[in-house]
């Protein structure tokens, strides 16, 4: 099952900032409906299918980085001197514009530094809402799954938030990416319009950004293939986060929270995992191109 990322005991290569919430738990974003007894068998089946997809993704990611297939399979092994089951993880927790931001860093051999931005903030600014489903919660659930996949593939992953934050600002998100010299910035969202008929996936990049467009194209093609959503295309937008990041950036509208079928994808574990796997694969495509 998708494990929790835990900080190891302090060692010469690991400095841990002790704080109550420095452990990031990847829960998989289950909904209340998943707890019904009739759905347990289905959920187990979905997870097994998801884990097979993750295994394939990790092998492909390792190959894209020029490693042998067996090296990719062995990437999860702890480095010498560490306790069994743990990798050399550094968790730095600090305040950024009123919110807790955490950096999760794997052992040596980091491939790319990626900033994942779960859109919106929580009660202060939940984003789009429909039938009790909040965009901020959907974005965070997908972001946690995506972080786990990217971490296991050897990337350096930074999250702009790991829970609700008392800040609805946007500037600190781009500032985090710039300050850490990120290679790419991905902002996760769920779309919403007045008409419940609108559905599908679209990815935005900053106008005129060649690398941003290529990144958005890689993400879009993988998302519509993996999630089987309508292809609404790659689009340009002068969004603040896309405009203010120094690195290539993309804003992903995974699906429509205002559409019933899309909303089931966004709130179900299988749909959230599919989105995470697709984005991770799209990033692998981008880095390999």
C-alpha positions as protocol buffer text, in pm:
chain_id: "A"
residue {
  index: 1
  type: UNK
  ca { x: 0 y: 0 z: 0 }
}
residue {
  index: 2
  type: UNK
  ca { x: 106 y: 360 z: -35 }
}
residue {
  index: 3
  type: UNK
  ca { x: 332 y: 414 z: 262 }
}
residue {
  index: 4
  type: UNK
  ca { x: 396 y: 715 z: 478 }
}
residue {
  index: 5
  type: UNK
  ca { x: 717 y: 912 z: 431 }
}
residue {
  index: 6
  type: UNK
  ca { x: 897 y: 913 z: 764 }
}
residue {
  index: 7
  type: UNK
  ca { x: 1205 y: 1098 z: 877 }
}
residue {
  index: 8
  type: UNK
  ca { x: 1495 y: 883 z: 985 }
}
residue {
  index: 9
  type: UNK
  ca { x: 1690 y: 933 z: 1305 }
}
residue {
  index: 10
  type: UNK
  ca { x: 1940 y: 1220 z: 1284 }
}
residue {
  index: 11
  type: UNK
  ca { x: 2267 y: 1106 z: 1125 }
}
residue {
  index: 12
  type: UNK
  ca { x: 2562 y: 1281 z: 957 }
}
residue {
  index: 13
  type: UNK
  ca { x: 2364 y: 1297 z: 633 }
}
residue {
  index: 14
  type: UNK
  ca { x: 2026 y: 1377 z: 781 }
}
residue {
  index: 15
  type: UNK
  ca { x: 1918 y: 1684 z: 971 }
}
residue {
  index: 16
  type: UNK
  ca { x: 1562 y: 1666 z: 1097 }
}
residue {
  index: 17
  type: UNK
  ca { x: 1374 y: 1967 z: 1221 }
}
residue {
  index: 18
  type: UNK
  ca { x: 1167 y: 1831 z: 1507 }
}
residue {
  index: 19
  type: UNK
  ca { x: 810 y: 1946 z: 1480 }
}
residue {
  index: 20
  type: UNK
  ca { x: 487 y: 1769 z: 1555 }
}
residue {
  index: 21
  type: UNK
  ca { x: 365 y: 1767 z: 1197 }
}
residue {
  index: 22
  type: UNK
  ca { x: 688 y: 1700 z: 1008 }
}
residue {
  index: 23
  type: UNK
  ca { x: 572 y: 1350 z: 911 }
}
residue {
  index: 24
  type: UNK
  ca { x: 387 y: 1352 z: 580 }
}
residue {
  index: 25
  type: UNK
  ca { x: 123 y: 1082 z: 562 }
}
residue {
  index: 26
  type: UNK
  ca { x: 15 y: 976 z: 214 }
}
residue {
  index: 27
  type: UNK
  ca { x: -341 y: 865 z: 277 }
}
residue {
  index: 28
  type: UNK
  ca { x: -466 y: 817 z: -76 }
}
residue {
  index: 29
  type: UNK
  ca { x: -752 y: 1061 z: -36 }
}
residue {
  index: 30
  type: UNK
  ca { x: -1035 y: 819 z: 44 }
}
residue {
  index: 31
  type: UNK
  ca { x: -1391 y: 943 z: 60 }
}
residue {
  index: 32
  type: UNK
  ca { x: -1658 y: 848 z: 309 }
}
residue {
  index: 33
  type: UNK
  ca { x: -1821 y: 620 z: 57 }
}
residue {
  index: 34
  type: UNK
  ca { x: -1508 y: 402 z: 51 }
}
residue {
  index: 35
  type: UNK
  ca { x: -1581 y: 297 z: 409 }
}
residue {
  index: 36
  type: UNK
  ca { x: -1901 y: 118 z: 312 }
}
residue {
  index: 37
  type: UNK
  ca { x: -1859 y: -257 z: 347 }
}
residue {
  index: 38
  type: UNK
  ca { x: -1987 y: -324 z: -6 }
}
residue {
  index: 39
  type: UNK
  ca { x: -1699 y: -121 z: -153 }
}
residue {
  index: 40
  type: UNK
  ca { x: -1412 y: -294 z: 27 }
}
residue {
  index: 41
  type: UNK
  ca { x: -1353 y: -563 z: -235 }
}
residue {
  index: 42
  type: UNK
  ca { x: -1370 y: -308 z: -514 }
}
residue {
  index: 43
  type: UNK
  ca { x: -1123 y: -81 z: -336 }
}
residue {
  index: 44
  type: UNK
  ca { x: -875 y: -365 z: -289 }
}
residue {
  index: 45
  type: UNK
  ca { x: -901 y: -447 z: -660 }
}
residue {
  index: 46
  type: UNK
  ca { x: -849 y: -84 z: -755 }
}
residue {
  index: 47
  type: UNK
  ca { x: -542 y: -58 z: -531 }
}
residue {
  index: 48
  type: UNK
  ca { x: -386 y: -372 z: -675 }
}
residue {
  index: 49
  type: UNK
  ca { x: -432 y: -233 z: -1026 }
}
residue {
  index: 50
  type: UNK
  ca { x: -292 y: 100 z: -914 }
}
residue {
  index: 51
  type: UNK
  ca { x: 15 y: -57 z: -756 }
}
residue {
  index: 52
  type: UNK
  ca { x: 87 y: -250 z: -1077 }
}
residue {
  index: 53
  type: UNK
  ca { x: 72 y: 80 z: -1265 }
}
residue {
  index: 54
  type: UNK
  ca { x: 309 y: 237 z: -1012 }
}
residue {
  index: 55
  type: UNK
  ca { x: 557 y: -49 z: -1054 }
}
residue {
  index: 56
  type: UNK
  ca { x: 556 y: 0 z: -1431 }
}
residue {
  index: 57
  type: UNK
  ca { x: 597 y: 374 z: -1390 }
}
residue {
  index: 58
  type: UNK
  ca { x: 895 y: 341 z: -1159 }
}
residue {
  index: 59
  type: UNK
  ca { x: 1067 y: 100 z: -1397 }
}
residue {
  index: 60
  type: UNK
  ca { x: 1005 y: 336 z: -1690 }
}
residue {
  index: 61
  type: UNK
  ca { x: 1127 y: 632 z: -1487 }
}
residue {
  index: 62
  type: UNK
  ca { x: 1447 y: 448 z: -1404 }
}
residue {
  index: 63
  type: UNK
  ca { x: 1501 y: 362 z: -1770 }
}
residue {
  index: 64
  type: UNK
  ca { x: 1444 y: 722 z: -1871 }
}
residue {
  index: 65
  type: UNK
  ca { x: 1724 y: 823 z: -1638 }
}
residue {
  index: 66
  type: UNK
  ca { x: 1959 y: 582 z: -1815 }
}
residue {
  index: 67
  type: UNK
  ca { x: 1969 y: 322 z: -1537 }
}
residue {
  index: 68
  type: UNK
  ca { x: 1940 y: -54 z: -1572 }
}
residue {
  index: 69
  type: UNK
  ca { x: 1595 y: -200 z: -1498 }
}
residue {
  index: 70
  type: UNK
  ca { x: 1736 y: -375 z: -1192 }
}
residue {
  index: 71
  type: UNK
  ca { x: 1877 y: -46 z: -1067 }
}
residue {
  index: 72
  type: UNK
  ca { x: 1529 y: 106 z: -1086 }
}
residue {
  index: 73
  type: UNK
  ca { x: 1387 y: -186 z: -889 }
}
residue {
  index: 74
  type: UNK
  ca { x: 1660 y: -150 z: -625 }
}
residue {
  index: 75
  type: UNK
  ca { x: 1611 y: 225 z: -589 }
}
residue {
  index: 76
  type: UNK
  ca { x: 1385 y: 178 z: -288 }
}
residue {
  index: 77
  type: UNK
  ca { x: 1658 y: 4 z: -87 }
}
residue {
  index: 78
  type: UNK
  ca { x: 1794 y: 206 z: 207 }
}
residue {
  index: 79
  type: UNK
  ca { x: 2149 y: 337 z: 175 }
}
residue {
  index: 80
  type: UNK
  ca { x: 2430 y: 178 z: 374 }
}
residue {
  index: 81
  type: UNK
  ca { x: 2414 y: 252 z: 744 }
}
residue {
  index: 82
  type: UNK
  ca { x: 2040 y: 325 z: 755 }
}
residue {
  index: 83
  type: UNK
  ca { x: 1773 y: 126 z: 936 }
}
residue {
  index: 84
  type: UNK
  ca { x: 1590 y: -132 z: 729 }
}
residue {
  index: 85
  type: UNK
  ca { x: 1285 y: 6 z: 551 }
}
residue {
  index: 86
  type: UNK
  ca { x: 1396 y: 368 z: 560 }
}
residue {
  index: 87
  type: UNK
  ca { x: 1571 y: 583 z: 306 }
}
residue {
  index: 88
  type: UNK
  ca { x: 1793 y: 874 z: 397 }
}
residue {
  index: 89
  type: UNK
  ca { x: 1522 y: 1140 z: 419 }
}
residue {
  index: 90
  type: UNK
  ca { x: 1563 y: 1502 z: 512 }
}
residue {
  index: 91
  type: UNK
  ca { x: 1250 y: 1682 z: 621 }
}
residue {
  index: 92
  type: UNK
  ca { x: 1282 y: 2057 z: 651 }
}
residue {
  index: 93
  type: UNK
  ca { x: 974 y: 2228 z: 789 }
}
residue {
  index: 94
  type: UNK
  ca { x: 945 y: 2602 z: 777 }
}
residue {
  index: 95
  type: UNK
  ca { x: 687 y: 2876 z: 754 }
}
residue {
  index: 96
  type: UNK
  ca { x: 614 y: 3030 z: 417 }
}
residue {
  index: 97
  type: UNK
  ca { x: 363 y: 3311 z: 407 }
}
residue {
  index: 98
  type: UNK
  ca { x: 173 y: 3168 z: 702 }
}
residue {
  index: 99
  type: UNK
  ca { x: 165 y: 2805 z: 584 }
}
residue {
  index: 100
  type: UNK
  ca { x: 377 y: 2499 z: 660 }
}
residue {
  index: 101
  type: UNK
  ca { x: 587 y: 2398 z: 362 }
}
residue {
  index: 102
  type: UNK
  ca { x: 791 y: 2080 z: 364 }
}
residue {
  index: 103
  type: UNK
  ca { x: 1079 y: 1955 z: 156 }
}
residue {
  index: 104
  type: UNK
  ca { x: 1115 y: 1582 z: 117 }
}
residue {
  index: 105
  type: UNK
  ca { x: 1458 y: 1481 z: -5 }
}
residue {
  index: 106
  type: UNK
  ca { x: 1566 y: 1131 z: -97 }
}
residue {
  index: 107
  type: UNK
  ca { x: 1914 y: 983 z: -81 }
}
residue {
  index: 108
  type: UNK
  ca { x: 2190 y: 1090 z: -317 }
}
residue {
  index: 109
  type: UNK
  ca { x: 2117 y: 1044 z: -687 }
}
residue {
  index: 110
  type: UNK
  ca { x: 1837 y: 1301 z: -701 }
}
residue {
  index: 111
  type: UNK
  ca { x: 1724 y: 1350 z: -1057 }
}
residue {
  index: 112
  type: UNK
  ca { x: 1510 y: 1665 z: -1067 }
}
residue {
  index: 113
  type: UNK
  ca { x: 1374 y: 1916 z: -820 }
}
residue {
  index: 114
  type: UNK
  ca { x: 996 y: 1940 z: -858 }
}
residue {
  index: 115
  type: UNK
  ca { x: 757 y: 2174 z: -678 }
}
residue {
  index: 116
  type: UNK
  ca { x: 402 y: 2042 z: -644 }
}
residue {
  index: 117
  type: UNK
  ca { x: 138 y: 2299 z: -558 }
}
residue {
  index: 118
  type: UNK
  ca { x: -197 y: 2162 z: -432 }
}
residue {
  index: 119
  type: UNK
  ca { x: -424 y: 2446 z: -541 }
}
residue {
  index: 120
  type: UNK
  ca { x: -609 y: 2669 z: -294 }
}
residue {
  index: 121
  type: UNK
  ca { x: -571 y: 2653 z: 83 }
}
residue {
  index: 122
  type: UNK
  ca { x: -863 y: 2500 z: 276 }
}
residue {
  index: 123
  type: UNK
  ca { x: -1132 y: 2681 z: 477 }
}
residue {
  index: 124
  type: UNK
  ca { x: -986 y: 3021 z: 393 }
}
residue {
  index: 125
  type: UNK
  ca { x: -1006 y: 2956 z: 19 }
}
residue {
  index: 126
  type: UNK
  ca { x: -1137 y: 2608 z: -68 }
}
residue {
  index: 127
  type: UNK
  ca { x: -1165 y: 2666 z: -441 }
}
residue {
  index: 128
  type: UNK
  ca { x: -1455 y: 2518 z: -634 }
}
residue {
  index: 129
  type: UNK
  ca { x: -1714 y: 2323 z: -434 }
}
residue {
  index: 130
  type: UNK
  ca { x: -1989 y: 2084 z: -542 }
}
residue {
  index: 131
  type: UNK
  ca { x: -2209 y: 1850 z: -337 }
}
residue {
  index: 132
  type: UNK
  ca { x: -1978 y: 1887 z: -39 }
}
residue {
  index: 133
  type: UNK
  ca { x: -1659 y: 1817 z: -237 }
}
residue {
  index: 134
  type: UNK
  ca { x: -1390 y: 2085 z: -213 }
}
residue {
  index: 135
  type: UNK
  ca { x: -1128 y: 2149 z: -479 }
}
residue {
  index: 136
  type: UNK
  ca { x: -859 y: 2207 z: -216 }
}
residue {
  index: 137
  type: UNK
  ca { x: -909 y: 1857 z: -74 }
}
residue {
  index: 138
  type: UNK
  ca { x: -903 y: 1687 z: -415 }
}
residue {
  index: 139
  type: UNK
  ca { x: -587 y: 1871 z: -518 }
}
residue {
  index: 140
  type: UNK
  ca { x: -411 y: 1780 z: -193 }
}
residue {
  index: 141
  type: UNK
  ca { x: -504 y: 1410 z: -217 }
}
residue {
  index: 142
  type: UNK
  ca { x: -362 y: 1385 z: -569 }
}
residue {
  index: 143
  type: UNK
  ca { x: -55 y: 1587 z: -469 }
}
residue {
  index: 144
  type: UNK
  ca { x: 30 y: 1346 z: -186 }
}
residue {
  index: 145
  type: UNK
  ca { x: 7 y: 1044 z: -414 }
}
residue {
  index: 146
  type: UNK
  ca { x: 211 y: 1221 z: -679 }
}
residue {
  index: 147
  type: UNK
  ca { x: 476 y: 1319 z: -424 }
}
residue {
  index: 148
  type: UNK
  ca { x: 515 y: 956 z: -321 }
}
residue {
  index: 149
  type: UNK
  ca { x: 562 y: 841 z: -681 }
}
residue {
  index: 150
  type: UNK
  ca { x: 814 y: 1111 z: -764 }
}
residue {
  index: 151
  type: UNK
  ca { x: 1002 y: 1053 z: -441 }
}
residue {
  index: 152
  type: UNK
  ca { x: 1034 y: 682 z: -511 }
}
residue {
  index: 153
  type: UNK
  ca { x: 1158 y: 762 z: -863 }
}
residue {
  index: 154
  type: UNK
  ca { x: 1445 y: 957 z: -707 }
}
residue {
  index: 155
  type: UNK
  ca { x: 1328 y: 1315 z: -745 }
}
residue {
  index: 156
  type: UNK
  ca { x: 1358 y: 1600 z: -497 }
}
residue {
  index: 157
  type: UNK
  ca { x: 999 y: 1698 z: -420 }
}
residue {
  index: 158
  type: UNK
  ca { x: 867 y: 2012 z: -252 }
}
residue {
  index: 159
  type: UNK
  ca { x: 504 y: 2071 z: -157 }
}
residue {
  index: 160
  type: UNK
  ca { x: 365 y: 2422 z: -114 }
}
residue {
  index: 161
  type: UNK
  ca { x: 126 y: 2286 z: 149 }
}
residue {
  index: 162
  type: UNK
  ca { x: 56 y: 1952 z: 317 }
}
residue {
  index: 163
  type: UNK
  ca { x: -276 y: 2049 z: 473 }
}
residue {
  index: 164
  type: UNK
  ca { x: -502 y: 2348 z: 527 }
}
residue {
  index: 165
  type: UNK
  ca { x: -324 y: 2681 z: 554 }
}
residue {
  index: 166
  type: UNK
  ca { x: -448 y: 3019 z: 675 }
}
residue {
  index: 167
  type: UNK
  ca { x: -338 y: 3196 z: 360 }
}
residue {
  index: 168
  type: UNK
  ca { x: -511 y: 3241 z: 26 }
}
residue {
  index: 169
  type: UNK
  ca { x: -214 y: 3413 z: -138 }
}
residue {
  index: 170
  type: UNK
  ca { x: -43 y: 3292 z: -454 }
}
residue {
  index: 171
  type: UNK
  ca { x: 292 y: 3471 z: -454 }
}
residue {
  index: 172
  type: UNK
  ca { x: 460 y: 3244 z: -195 }
}
residue {
  index: 173
  type: UNK
  ca { x: 400 y: 2940 z: -417 }
}
residue {
  index: 174
  type: UNK
  ca { x: 607 y: 3076 z: -704 }
}
residue {
  index: 175
  type: UNK
  ca { x: 859 y: 3219 z: -458 }
}
residue {
  index: 176
  type: UNK
  ca { x: 913 y: 2872 z: -311 }
}
residue {
  index: 177
  type: UNK
  ca { x: 995 y: 2732 z: -655 }
}
residue {
  index: 178
  type: UNK
  ca { x: 1228 y: 3020 z: -738 }
}
residue {
  index: 179
  type: UNK
  ca { x: 1409 y: 3018 z: -403 }
}
residue {
  index: 180
  type: UNK
  ca { x: 1479 y: 2646 z: -437 }
}
residue {
  index: 181
  type: UNK
  ca { x: 1576 y: 2668 z: -804 }
}
residue {
  index: 182
  type: UNK
  ca { x: 1312 y: 2413 z: -905 }
}
residue {
  index: 183
  type: UNK
  ca { x: 1333 y: 2240 z: -1241 }
}
residue {
  index: 184
  type: UNK
  ca { x: 956 y: 2237 z: -1286 }
}
residue {
  index: 185
  type: UNK
  ca { x: 646 y: 2368 z: -1106 }
}
residue {
  index: 186
  type: UNK
  ca { x: 311 y: 2187 z: -1119 }
}
residue {
  index: 187
  type: UNK
  ca { x: -7 y: 2340 z: -976 }
}
residue {
  index: 188
  type: UNK
  ca { x: -297 y: 2097 z: -929 }
}
residue {
  index: 189
  type: UNK
  ca { x: -660 y: 2202 z: -959 }
}
residue {
  index: 190
  type: UNK
  ca { x: -1013 y: 2081 z: -1035 }
}
residue {
  index: 191
  type: UNK
  ca { x: -1219 y: 2273 z: -1287 }
}
residue {
  index: 192
  type: UNK
  ca { x: -1571 y: 2407 z: -1236 }
}
residue {
  index: 193
  type: UNK
  ca { x: -1828 y: 2595 z: -1443 }
}
residue {
  index: 194
  type: UNK
  ca { x: -2196 y: 2671 z: -1413 }
}
residue {
  index: 195
  type: UNK
  ca { x: -2300 y: 2407 z: -1667 }
}
residue {
  index: 196
  type: UNK
  ca { x: -2278 y: 2054 z: -1523 }
}
residue {
  index: 197
  type: UNK
  ca { x: -2228 y: 1919 z: -1876 }
}
residue {
  index: 198
  type: UNK
  ca { x: -1871 y: 2052 z: -1907 }
}
residue {
  index: 199
  type: UNK
  ca { x: -1613 y: 1781 z: -1849 }
}
residue {
  index: 200
  type: UNK
  ca { x: -1258 y: 1678 z: -1928 }
}
residue {
  index: 201
  type: UNK
  ca { x: -896 y: 1767 z: -1868 }
}
residue {
  index: 202
  type: UNK
  ca { x: -689 y: 2070 z: -1969 }
}
residue {
  index: 203
  type: UNK
  ca { x: -340 y: 2195 z: -1884 }
}
residue {
  index: 204
  type: UNK
  ca { x: -220 y: 2557 z: -1895 }
}
residue {
  index: 205
  type: UNK
  ca { x: 120 y: 2711 z: -1953 }
}
residue {
  index: 206
  type: UNK
  ca { x: 245 y: 3070 z: -1967 }
}
residue {
  index: 207
  type: UNK
  ca { x: 205 y: 3238 z: -2309 }
}
residue {
  index: 208
  type: UNK
  ca { x: 522 y: 3214 z: -2513 }
}
residue {
  index: 209
  type: UNK
  ca { x: 694 y: 2964 z: -2285 }
}
residue {
  index: 210
  type: UNK
  ca { x: 836 y: 2695 z: -2514 }
}
residue {
  index: 211
  type: UNK
  ca { x: 940 y: 2465 z: -2231 }
}
residue {
  index: 212
  type: UNK
  ca { x: 617 y: 2534 z: -2046 }
}
residue {
  index: 213
  type: UNK
  ca { x: 416 y: 2431 z: -2350 }
}
residue {
  index: 214
  type: UNK
  ca { x: 619 y: 2112 z: -2389 }
}
residue {
  index: 215
  type: UNK
  ca { x: 566 y: 2031 z: -2020 }
}
residue {
  index: 216
  type: UNK
  ca { x: 192 y: 2096 z: -2046 }
}
residue {
  index: 217
  type: UNK
  ca { x: 167 y: 1880 z: -2359 }
}
residue {
  index: 218
  type: UNK
  ca { x: 340 y: 1587 z: -2189 }
}
residue {
  index: 219
  type: UNK
  ca { x: 108 y: 1611 z: -1889 }
}
residue {
  index: 220
  type: UNK
  ca { x: -208 y: 1652 z: -2098 }
}
residue {
  index: 221
  type: UNK
  ca { x: -144 y: 1350 z: -2320 }
}
residue {
  index: 222
  type: UNK
  ca { x: -74 y: 1123 z: -2024 }
}
residue {
  index: 223
  type: UNK
  ca { x: -373 y: 1245 z: -1821 }
}
residue {
  index: 224
  type: UNK
  ca { x: -636 y: 1192 z: -2091 }
}
residue {
  index: 225
  type: UNK
  ca { x: -491 y: 850 z: -2175 }
}
residue {
  index: 226
  type: UNK
  ca { x: -474 y: 728 z: -1815 }
}
residue {
  index: 227
  type: UNK
  ca { x: -798 y: 879 z: -1686 }
}
residue {
  index: 228
  type: UNK
  ca { x: -997 y: 846 z: -2010 }
}
residue {
  index: 229
  type: UNK
  ca { x: -1128 y: 1199 z: -1975 }
}
residue {
  index: 230
  type: UNK
  ca { x: -1222 y: 1434 z: -2257 }
}
residue {
  index: 231
  type: UNK
  ca { x: -921 y: 1608 z: -2410 }
}
residue {
  index: 232
  type: UNK
  ca { x: -981 y: 1982 z: -2373 }
}
residue {
  index: 233
  type: UNK
  ca { x: -629 y: 2057 z: -2491 }
}
residue {
  index: 234
  type: UNK
  ca { x: -322 y: 2252 z: -2388 }
}
residue {
  index: 235
  type: UNK
  ca { x: -393 y: 2622 z: -2332 }
}
residue {
  index: 236
  type: UNK
  ca { x: -214 y: 2948 z: -2255 }
}
residue {
  index: 237
  type: UNK
  ca { x: -298 y: 3167 z: -1957 }
}
residue {
  index: 238
  type: UNK
  ca { x: -140 y: 3461 z: -1778 }
}
residue {
  index: 239
  type: UNK
  ca { x: -193 y: 3306 z: -1435 }
}
residue {
  index: 240
  type: UNK
  ca { x: 17 y: 3456 z: -1157 }
}
residue {
  index: 241
  type: UNK
  ca { x: 192 y: 3131 z: -1064 }
}
residue {
  index: 242
  type: UNK
  ca { x: 280 y: 3057 z: -1427 }
}
residue {
  index: 243
  type: UNK
  ca { x: 398 y: 3413 z: -1481 }
}
residue {
  index: 244
  type: UNK
  ca { x: 614 y: 3443 z: -1169 }
}
residue {
  index: 245
  type: UNK
  ca { x: 796 y: 3110 z: -1171 }
}
residue {
  index: 246
  type: UNK
  ca { x: 1144 y: 3109 z: -1322 }
}
residue {
  index: 247
  type: UNK
  ca { x: 1122 y: 2743 z: -1422 }
}
residue {
  index: 248
  type: UNK
  ca { x: 882 y: 2577 z: -1669 }
}
residue {
  index: 249
  type: UNK
  ca { x: 540 y: 2565 z: -1506 }
}
residue {
  index: 250
  type: UNK
  ca { x: 203 y: 2407 z: -1573 }
}
residue {
  index: 251
  type: UNK
  ca { x: -137 y: 2440 z: -1412 }
}
residue {
  index: 252
  type: UNK
  ca { x: -334 y: 2118 z: -1436 }
}
residue {
  index: 253
  type: UNK
  ca { x: -714 y: 2117 z: -1434 }
}
residue {
  index: 254
  type: UNK
  ca { x: -749 y: 1743 z: -1373 }
}
residue {
  index: 255
  type: UNK
  ca { x: -1125 y: 1722 z: -1429 }
}
residue {
  index: 256
  type: UNK
  ca { x: -1449 y: 1910 z: -1356 }
}
residue {
  index: 257
  type: UNK
  ca { x: -1571 y: 1904 z: -1001 }
}
residue {
  index: 258
  type: UNK
  ca { x: -1901 y: 2044 z: -1133 }
}
residue {
  index: 259
  type: UNK
  ca { x: -1960 y: 1736 z: -1354 }
}
residue {
  index: 260
  type: UNK
  ca { x: -2094 y: 1423 z: -1186 }
}
residue {
  index: 261
  type: UNK
  ca { x: -1881 y: 1168 z: -1373 }
}
residue {
  index: 262
  type: UNK
  ca { x: -1563 y: 1375 z: -1343 }
}
residue {
  index: 263
  type: UNK
  ca { x: -1636 y: 1436 z: -975 }
}
residue {
  index: 264
  type: UNK
  ca { x: -1643 y: 1059 z: -913 }
}
residue {
  index: 265
  type: UNK
  ca { x: -1295 y: 1038 z: -1064 }
}
residue {
  index: 266
  type: UNK
  ca { x: -1168 y: 1324 z: -852 }
}
residue {
  index: 267
  type: UNK
  ca { x: -1299 y: 1186 z: -523 }
}
residue {
  index: 268
  type: UNK
  ca { x: -1230 y: 815 z: -572 }
}
residue {
  index: 269
  type: UNK
  ca { x: -897 y: 658 z: -483 }
}
residue {
  index: 270
  type: UNK
  ca { x: -862 y: 495 z: -825 }
}
residue {
  index: 271
  type: UNK
  ca { x: -917 y: 825 z: -1005 }
}
residue {
  index: 272
  type: UNK
  ca { x: -677 y: 1014 z: -780 }
}
residue {
  index: 273
  type: UNK
  ca { x: -409 y: 748 z: -826 }
}
residue {
  index: 274
  type: UNK
  ca { x: -464 y: 750 z: -1203 }
}
residue {
  index: 275
  type: UNK
  ca { x: -411 y: 1127 z: -1208 }
}
residue {
  index: 276
  type: UNK
  ca { x: -93 y: 1097 z: -1000 }
}
residue {
  index: 277
  type: UNK
  ca { x: 48 y: 816 z: -1216 }
}
residue {
  index: 278
  type: UNK
  ca { x: -33 y: 1012 z: -1532 }
}
residue {
  index: 279
  type: UNK
  ca { x: 136 y: 1331 z: -1410 }
}
residue {
  index: 280
  type: UNK
  ca { x: 444 y: 1139 z: -1295 }
}
residue {
  index: 281
  type: UNK
  ca { x: 463 y: 967 z: -1635 }
}
residue {
  index: 282
  type: UNK
  ca { x: 417 y: 1301 z: -1810 }
}
residue {
  index: 283
  type: UNK
  ca { x: 706 y: 1445 z: -1610 }
}
residue {
  index: 284
  type: UNK
  ca { x: 921 y: 1145 z: -1707 }
}
residue {
  index: 285
  type: UNK
  ca { x: 835 y: 1212 z: -2071 }
}
residue {
  index: 286
  type: UNK
  ca { x: 926 y: 1577 z: -2031 }
}
residue {
  index: 287
  type: UNK
  ca { x: 1261 y: 1510 z: -1863 }
}
residue {
  index: 288
  type: UNK
  ca { x: 1350 y: 1246 z: -2123 }
}
residue {
  index: 289
  type: UNK
  ca { x: 1268 y: 1469 z: -2420 }
}
